[in-house]
Amino acid sequence: MATPDDIQLLKLLRSLPVPDPGEEYERLLLHDVLHSTRLNRTRRARVRSQLWVRWGWQLASVAGVFLICLATASHWKVVMPPPVLSPVAQQRSEISRPLHILLESPREMRGATIRITLPDTVAIEGYRDVHQLRWRADIAAGGNRLYLPVQIRDGGVAGEILIEVEYQGASKLLRLPVSPLFKPTQSNSLTRI
């Protein structure tokens, strides 16, 4: 069903002056369509054959590399990664204890510097000679947990673990006392800053 707008559009189109295409128009149009179809078919066949040649060379190259690798695999040497340093053997005079630190921050601190200094009687488990740790971290607002496995030597002098958080020029320092007979309890294994 044609709407009034469609009828008006048809009337306007019929009123446009268009020259008569002539008697040969249909034959010429049909010839052009058939001729372009034949050209497209030959072009497509040529492109298809070029693709087969290109893909054929690529597949042959990949197969050749694979065969070379397979043939030389028996001559490859096994490269072992460097040995990982094993943790220092725990002596009877050392006590391994987890150190849990809860950093409470009222706001987010991106790029804060955290520095932990250990006394001579305390070492990170497996790293006996490391007494100072320092790194940059993003501290989220609220509670942030930090865990350090430490070894405390018996018979040593009492000391302090210093935990410092530095952000935009301001710093906060916490001193955690450590005695030679340090035995963590609920109150001293979780520290708040």
N, C-alpha and C positions, 0 to 999 in steps of 0.2 A: 504494500500500500504506500503510495507516494504521498509525501507531505506537501503542503503548499510551498514550502521552501525548495523542495526538490523539483517541483513543476516549474517554478520561476527560474531555477538554475538551468534546467533543460532549455527553456525558451531563450535565455540569454546566450547559451552556447550555440544554439541554432542560428542566432542572429549574427554571430561573428563571421566576418568574411574570410573564408578558407578557400584557396584555389583547388580546383579539381585535380586529383593526383594523376589522372590519365588512365588509359586502358592497360598499360604495361606495368602499372604499379604493383599489382598482386604478384606477377611473375618475377619481377626484380626483388621484391621482398622475400619471396620463397627461395630464390636463388641465393641471396645473401645469408639467410638463416642456415640453409643446408651447407653452403660453402664454409661458414664459420664453424659449424659443428664438426666438419671433417678436419679443419685445421686444429681445433681444440683436441680432437682425438689423437692426432699425431703428436701434438705438443705433450699431452699427458703420457703417451707411450714413451716419448723421449725422456721425460722427467723420471718416469718409473724406472727405465733402464739405467739412468744415471744414479738413482738412489740405490739400486741393487749393486752397482759397481762400488759406490762409496761405502755402503754397509759391508759389502763383501771384503773389501780391503781392511776395514776396521776389525771385523770379526777374525780375519786371518791374522792380523797383527796381535790381537789379544790372545788368540790360541797359540801363536808362536812364543810370546812372552811366557805364557803359562807352561808350555813344554820346556822352555829353557830353565825356568825356575824348578820344575819338577826333576829335570835331568841333573841339575847341579845341587839339589837339596842334600845329597849325601856328603858333599864337600863343605857344607856350611859348618861353622864352628858355633857352638852354643855359647852365647854371651850371657854371662851371669851378672846380675846387678851387684853392686858393691855390697859387702856384708853390712848389715845393720848392727850398730853397736848395741849390744845387749845391756840391759840395766845392770848397774853395779850390784853385785851379790849382797844381799842383806845380811849384815852381821848381827850377832846376838845383842850387841850393845845399841842397836838401832830399833826404833819403834816406828812402824809405818802408820800414819794416821791421815785421814782425809781432812782437808781444811776447806770448810764451806764458808763462803763470804756472800752476804746479801747486800748488794749496793742498792740503796733506796734513793731514787732520784725524783725530785718534784717535777722535772721537765726533761724533755729529750735533749741529749747532748751528743751531737754528731761529731766524730773525730776527737773524742776525749782521749787523753793519754793516761794509761793505767801503769803504775810502777810499783813493783813489789820487791822489797829488799829483805833478804833472809839473813839471820845471824849465822855465825860459823857452825853452830850446833844443829842447824836445820838445813836440809837440802831437799830439792825436788826429787822424788823417787826416780832413780835411774840416772840422774844427772847430779852427781855428788859435788862437782866443782862450780855449778851455776848458783850464784847467790843473789843475782839481780835479774829481774824480768821487767821488760818494758814493751808496751805495744799500744797501738791506737785502736780504738773501738767506738762503735756507735752505741751509746747507752740509752735505752728506751726509758720513757717516763714510767715510774713505778719500780717494782722489784726486779733486780737483775742478779741472777745467781752466778757465782764464780767458784769453781772447784779446783783445788790443787792437791795432788797426792804428795805429802811431805814425809820425810824421815827425820826423826828426832833422835839425836845421839844421847845415850845415857852417860852420866858422869861429866857432862859438859857444864859450862857456866850458863846460867839463865840468860835469856836474851829477849829481843822483841822482833816481831815480824812487822815491818812498816808497809802499809798499803796507802798509796797516794793516788788520788784521782785529780787530774789537772784538766781544766777546760776554760778556754778563752782568758788565760792569764790568772784565773782564780784556781786555788787548789785546796783539797781537803785531805788531811792526813789522819790515819787511824793507826794506833799502836796496839798490837796484840801481843801481850806478854807470853813467853814460852819458858817453862821451867824444865829442867832435865827430866823430871818425872811427869811431864805433861801427859795427861790422859784426858782426851776430849770428852766433854759431857754435853748434854743438850744445850747448856748455856754458852759454852765456849766454842762449840764446833760450828755454830751459826752466828756470824758476826754482822752487825748492821753499821752502815755508814750513813 
